[in-house]
Amino acid sequence: MAIQFAGKSNAPEFPTGLQWVNTDLPLTMAQLRGKLVVLDFWTYC
């Protein structure tokens, strides 16, 4: 059984010129399609 989500939309591409950590080249949405992606937002206070 497939789960349907109301208001589903595709994620936008990453902006150019970002600094990446733990990867040699910038990632694209095409490379991440079909994979589990965890976003971890943090800051120093």
HUCOR-V634764 format. One record per residue. PHI is phi in whole degrees, -180 to 180 (999 if undefined). OMEGA is omega in degrees with one decimal (999 if undefined). D_CENTER is the distance of its C-alpha to the mean C-alpha in whole Angstrom. Layout:
# HUCOR-V634764
PHI:OMEGA:D_CENTER
PHI:OMEGA:D_CENTER
This chain:
# HUCOR-V634764
999:179.0:25
-85:177.9:22
-92:178.2:20
-108:178.7:20
-116:177.7:18
-70:177.6:20
72:-178.7:18
-64:176.1:15
-143:179.2:13
-78:176.3:11
-72:178.3:7
-75:174.9:9
-66:176.0:8
-70:176.1:8
-65:176.9:11
-76:176.1:14
85:178.0:16
-77:172.6:13
-93:-176.9:14
-107:179.1:12
-116:176.9:14
65:173.3:14
-150:-178.2:14
-77:-177.5:16
-124:176.4:14
-61:178.4:11
-90:175.5:8
-124:177.7:8
-62:179.3:7
-63:179.0:10
-69:-176.2:10
-92:-177.3:7
-56:178.6:9
84:-179.3:11
-112:174.3:10
-78:-178.4:9
-120:178.9:6
-110:176.7:8
-100:-179.9:7
-121:179.4:11
-98:179.3:12
-149:178.0:16
-152:173.7:19
-93:179.1:22
-102:999:25
